[in-house]
Amino acid sequence: MSDTIHVESTVAIKTIIDSNTMLGDILSDPQKAPLVQELLQKMQEGLGGLGAAEILGEGAGKMFAEMMKYIPYICRSCT
């Protein structure tokens, strides 16, 4: 016999961020997303305020956003 059950948790699971955590995983957490958004903003400022589309051409913004999801989050001040 087998069956499928669905469980709704009433407890929020604490996300642990380390050097193996992908930026996309952090962006999907509403409480932690501002950490990554601030990092991405600083990266854009480092490019002279230019976005990926201005540097790489049309369609690059979406490609850049998708690529950033799979980059590990490295924060020296977080440990």
N, C-alpha and C positions, 0 to 999 in steps of 0.2 A: 504494500500500500504506500502511496505517496500523495502529497498534497502541497500546495503552495500557500504560504502565509505571508502576510504583510504586517510589519511592525512599525509604528510611529513612535519615535523616541521623544521623550519629554525633556531630555538632557542634551545640552549642546556639547558636542565633542570638541575638545581643545585641539586646535591645529598646531602642530609643532613645525616650525620653520627652521630648516638647516640648509647646508650648501647643496643638498640634493633636491630641494623643493623647487618645482618649476614655477615660473612667474604666472603661468596660466592658472595653476592651482590656487595661488594667492589671490589673483584677480577674481576668482569665483567665490571667494569668501568675503561677504559684504563688510565684515569688521576689519579685515586685513588688506583689502584692495587699495585703500589710500596709501599704504606703504609703497606699493609698486607704482601707482599712478604718480606719486611724487618722484620716484626714481626715473620713470619714463619722461616726465617733464624736464628733469635736469639733463637727461640725455639729449632731448630736443634743443634745450638752451645751449648745450655744448656744440651743437651743429649750427650755431649762429641763428637759432630760432627757426630754421628751415625744417619743414616736415619731410618725410620720406618721399612724398610725391614730387616735391621740388628738386630733390637730389637725384632720385632714381627714375623719375618719369611717372606717367599715368599708370594707375593700378598698383603702384608700389606701396601705397599706404596700407592696403588690405594685406598684401604679402608681408609687410613689416610687422603688422599687428599679429598675424598668425605665427610668424617666426618667433616673436618675443614670448609666446606662450610656452615654448619648449626650451627656454634658456634658464638654467639654474639661477636661483636668487642667491647672490653673494653679498652679504652685509657684514663688514668687519666689526661694526659697532653693536651688532645684534647678539654676539656670543658672550 
